[in-house]
Amino acid sequence: MSAEHMEGRAAPKPKEGSGKPAEPTLDASLVQHGASTLAGLTTGNLFSVRYRTREDLRGELRRRNRGLAAKGLRILPLRYGESKVLLYLYRPSLLKRDLEDAEAKRLLAELGYVGATPEEHLLRLIGRLSEASGFPHEIGLFLGYPPEDVRGFIENKADNYKCVGLWKVYGDVQRAQQRFSQIRKCTDLYQRLWTNAASLERLLVVV
């Protein structure tokens, strides 16, 4: 599934007296790229952030996960680059539900996912991500994309889609467009709240 929007970063405000923009904090990136998952609308989001050392990053993720876990959320590093890491913000309960869908199971099995649990599938996904610089198309299943759209994308080689929004649609266009609208409105709302100094904790929803 196309992931062309997955590694964007928030446009940070420049530091006063500096010509260079500041790097967004982890929390700012969570709001910018993961609002729909924070709100419980979607299963997961992907985004990249810069890091100094893996040890520092792991410590920061451990601290943040302690707060996220109480709201049914988790953040996981999927792929490390030289200076950036691909992070996966997700809701384990929703991922379990999504991957238990019959069509999702068939598709994953066809692609060599032999595990029985979401955790095993995530390990397989991490392995797939390590094999290439791009994204395996089935990654859409881990983000809450409809399985019929993921299969359509793979079988049509990203062509012959009915419409395109946050992903390419091969199935129910009306349902997808309603979904796109919900996600965009949620992201806009969370950005406004964050800009007005709302804490991340106030933006987390229990699902």
N, C-alpha and C positions, 0 to 999 in steps of 0.2 A: 504494500500500500504506500502511496506517495507520502513522503515525510518532508516535503520542501519547506513547510512552515514550522517544523519541529525544533529547529535549532536557533531560532531568533532570540534576540536579547532585548530587554527593555532599553529605551534610550535614556541613560542616566543624566541627571542634572549635573552640570559642571561644577567642580569645586570653586569656591570663591577665590579669585586671585590666581587661578590656574587655567591654562588654555586647553587642558586635556580633560575629557569627561571622566567622572569617577566610575569605577566598576559598580554595577548594581549589587546590593547585598543579596544573600540567599533568600531572605524573606521577600524582598522586592521582586526577585525573579519568580518566586512561587506565586505571587499575586498576578504578575504580568502574564505568565505562561500557564498557570495552573488554576486559575479562578474557577473554572467549571468543575474541576475535581474537588477543590476546597469546598465548593457549594453543594457537592453531591449530585451534580447533573451528569457528570461523565465518570467513567471508570479510571482514566489515567491521562496524564499529559507528559510529554517529553520536552526537555529544554537543556541547553548547555550553559555552564558557568565556568569562569576561570578559577583556578586554584593555584596555591603556592606549592604545597607538598601534599602528598596523599594522606599523611598522618594528620595534618591540620584539617583537611577536608573531612576525614572520617570522624574526627572529634566533633566537628561542627554538625555533621549529619546525625551523630548519636544524640547530641543535645537537642536538636530540632525534632528528631523522631520521638523523643520522650513526650513532647507536647502533642505531636500529631497522633500518636497511638491512641490517646484518650478519645479522639474524635473519629477513629476508624480509618486513619490515613497512614501512609508510610512513604518514605522517599529512599530510593535505592540508586546507587551508581551502576550504570550499565556498560559504559565504555570510557576508558581514559585516553586522552590525547596528551601531547607534550605539555600543554598549558590549560587545556579545557577538559571538562568531564561532562558526559551525557548523563543527565539525571532523569529518573522516572518517578514521578509523583503518582501514587495510585491508592485506590481503596481495595484492600484484599478481599473484602466480602463481595464487592461488585465484580472483581476479576474472576473470582470463583464461579459466580453466577454466569458470567459471560462465557467462560471456557467450558461450562457444562452444557451449553447449547449444542444440539446434535450436529448442526452444520459446522460449527466451530471445531468440534471434536474430529469430524471427518477431514477437514482441511488441515488441521495440525498433524494428524496421523499421516496424511499424504506427504507432508513436508518433513517427516522424520521425528516428530515430537512423540516420544514413546512413554513419557512420564504419566503418572496418574494424578498429580496434584499441580496447582498453579505454581508452587515453588519449583517443582521440577521443570515445568515449562519455562519459567523465567531463567533457569540455569541454561537451558537449551537456547533461549533467545540471546543470552549474553554470549554464548559460544558463537552463535551465528553472526552477531555484531562484530565479534573479534576477527572474523574471517574476511571482512571487506569494510571499506570506508563508508559505504552507503547503508541503506536500511533494508532488511529483508521485508518483503511485501506483507507478510503475515503479521507484522508488528501492529497493524490496525486492529487486530483482535484484542490486543492488550490495551487499547485506547478506547474501547467501546464502540468501534465502528461496526455496522451490521455485517455479519459473515457473508451475506450475499454480495455486498459491495466489495469486500476483500477478495472473494473468489472471482468476481467479475473483473476486478482490476488485474488480477494475475492472469486469468485466461484470455483476456483481451489485450494484454500487454499495454495497459494504461490507455487504450483507445476505445472508441465506441461507447463512451459513457453518456448517460442521459442528461446529467447536469453536474456541475462542479461547485463546491463550496469549500468547507474545511477538509473534505475528501471528495473523491470522484464517486458518483452515484450510479449504480447499475440496477438498483431495485426500486424501492418506493420513493419517488421523487418528492411527493408532498410531505411525507414524514421527515425526510432528510432536510428539506428546506425549513420546516418548523424547528427542527433540532438546531440547525445552523443559527437561526434567529435567536433561540433561547440562549445558546452559548455566547453569542456576540453581546447580547444584552447583559448577561451575567458578567462577562469580562469588563464591559464598560462600567457597570455599577461598582464592581470591586476596585477598579482603578480609581474611580472617584472617591470611594471611601478611603482607600489607601492614601491618596493625595491629601485628603483631609485629616490625616494623622490617625486613622483607625489602626489598632494593633492587629497583628496577624491572628492572634487568639480570638478576637471578636469576629473574624471572618470565617472561622471554621464551623462547619455544620456536622452534626452527628447523623449518620445514615444507618 
